[in-house]
Every structure is written in C-alpha cells, then in structure tokens.
Amino acid sequence: MGIQKPRTIAVANEKGGVGKTVTVINLSAALILENKKVLVVDMDPQANSTKGLGVLLGDDDISVYDIIFKQDRVFAKDAIKTTAWEGLDLIPSHVDLAGAEIEMADIEGRENLLKNALADIISDYDFIILDTPPSLSLLTVNVFCFAAEVIVPCQTHPYAFDALENLLDTIDAVKEEINPNIRLTGIIPTFFDQRTKISRKIMAKLKENKNYGKLLFDTAIRINTTIAESSDKGKPVVFFRRSSYGAIDYQDLAEELLLRG
C-alpha cells in the first residue's frame, strides 16, 4: 500500500531538553536534500523552531496562533513563511500561544482546531513536521489529532528513558479516543556519547526493552557541539557544516525515515 501524501509527523516528548526542536529543524532540512517539500509547523510557544530556521516575526506577521484562533478570517497559506532553503517552509509560532490552553478550554471541538486550520494546505507538501510543547497540553493534543505519525527523540539519559512510558500511554489514549490513525513511527536516540558508560547503558536498555526496542531507529544522533552552533546561527546543521557528525546523523535519519514509510 502506498504512502499517503503528505506524511504528517509530530515530533514529541513530554520531557524537555531531549533534542525535540533540534530534530524538527534538522530532520526537515535533511528531507529537502532528499528532494522532499517540507512544512514545519511550530506549535511550541517558545518558538525555537521558528528561530532555528532563521525566521524573525514582525509585529504584523501571521503565526500559528492566528490560524488556530481566527479561522474565520485568517488562513494557513497566509501564515506560511519561506525559509532560506528552497523546499522548506514554516508556519511560525508566537508567544501568544502560551495562553492558548485557557483560550481553548471553552471551545467546542477544541482538539480539532489545528486540524481544521491546516486542511487547505496539506496537499502542497510531502512532509508536514510539527514541533510540540515539552508538556502534555491541549496544544499537544491538537498536534496528535492532526498527525498520522509520531517520532520521539529520547536522550540517552535515565530521566529521558523513564519519561517514555508516559508519552506512549498518551499516544495510546489519543489513538483510542480521538485519532485512530495515529501511530508511533519510531524512537530516536539523541545526545548519544559512545565514550560514556551511562549513554551506552541507556542505549542498551532501549534496544532490549520489549516495548521500545522494535521502535528504535538504527540512527542515533551523536552528541555534537556543531548542532548547537548551527541553532545559534538560525541554520540547520546540514547546511551549516555538512561534514559534521550532526549533519551526517540527520541525513542518515532522513533516509531511514523514508524507508520506514
């Protein structure tokens, strides 16, 4: 059976600091090198994916907040920003999204606001990749209602490993109650450092775990300062320094994701 266009993928983890936003930025950039047209939707109020793709919003610019809460007069196509790299577009976040939880609370069908807002533009892309807040919120639920797939960056650290179970329970609950089409495509080991005992230990636990092992991507994102440098410059690592471990790992991840379709 062929893959439906587009592939809609949430990058999620309820724990912060695991490489979620870095994965959104760099996996998306690596996919355009595979001749795919990609839209990033930044659903994190901190707007780190927006900044990491070199986009600065002006006061009058339209953001994901506007397309969610002003659907009667603002459309997704109006919010799309082209980035410096052909084939990679962005719907930016905005700090106003931080209050979305309260604004959504009394709206009927609130879990489908994002899905409805993006309905008109999804066929324009091969991939739509969504950054999520580092906590379970109505924003995250909106992403899970829209997306058909979830990929989970997991830092090779004990705390990150322990948080996986909660996220998998959340995805199962969404599948059962709201979006029967959602599936967990895979878990990406991040910040992997072959030199440290703890990193090797957590990687081994992930591989051996009966629930996680079969979901683990073969590609691990190695700890690499170039990734942080590229984020600071607002440039994906695959364009910042093509020979770095970070660029190589994200290119390998993109190729593996295409095979996992």
Stockholm file with secondary structure:
# STOCKHOLM 1.0

chainA/1-261         MGIQKPRTIAVANEKGGVGKTVTVINLSAALILENKKVLVVDMDPQANSTKGLGVLLGDDDISVYDIIFKQDRVFAKDAIKTTAWEGLDLIPSHVDLAGAEIEMADIEGRENLLKNALADIISDYDFIILDTPPSLSLLTVNVFCFAAEVIVPCQTHPYAFDALENLLDTIDAVKEEINPNIRLTGIIPTFFDQRTKISRKIMAKLKENKNYGKLLFDTAIRINTTIAESSDKGKPVVFFRRSSYGAIDYQDLAEELLLRG
#=GR chainA/1-261 SS CCCCSSEEEEECCSSSSSSHHHHHHHHHHHHHTTTCCEEEEECCTTCHHHHHTTCCCCTTCCCHHHHHHCTTTCCHHHHCEECSSTTEEEECCCGGGGGHHHHHTTCTTGGGHHHHHHTTTGGGCSEEEEECCSSCCHHHHHHHHHCSEEEEEEESSHHHHHHHHHHHHHHHHHHHHTCTTCEEEEEEEESBCTTSHHHHHHHHHHHHCTTTGGGBCSCCCBCCHHHHHHHHTTSCHHHHCTTSHHHHHHHHHHHHHHHTC
#=GC SS_cons         CCCCSSEEEEECCSSSSSSHHHHHHHHHHHHHTTTCCEEEEECCTTCHHHHHTTCCCCTTCCCHHHHHHCTTTCCHHHHCEECSSTTEEEECCCGGGGGHHHHHTTCTTGGGHHHHHHTTTGGGCSEEEEECCSSCCHHHHHHHHHCSEEEEEEESSHHHHHHHHHHHHHHHHHHHHTCTTCEEEEEEEESBCTTSHHHHHHHHHHHHCTTTGGGBCSCCCBCCHHHHHHHHTTSCHHHHCTTSHHHHHHHHHHHHHHHTC
//
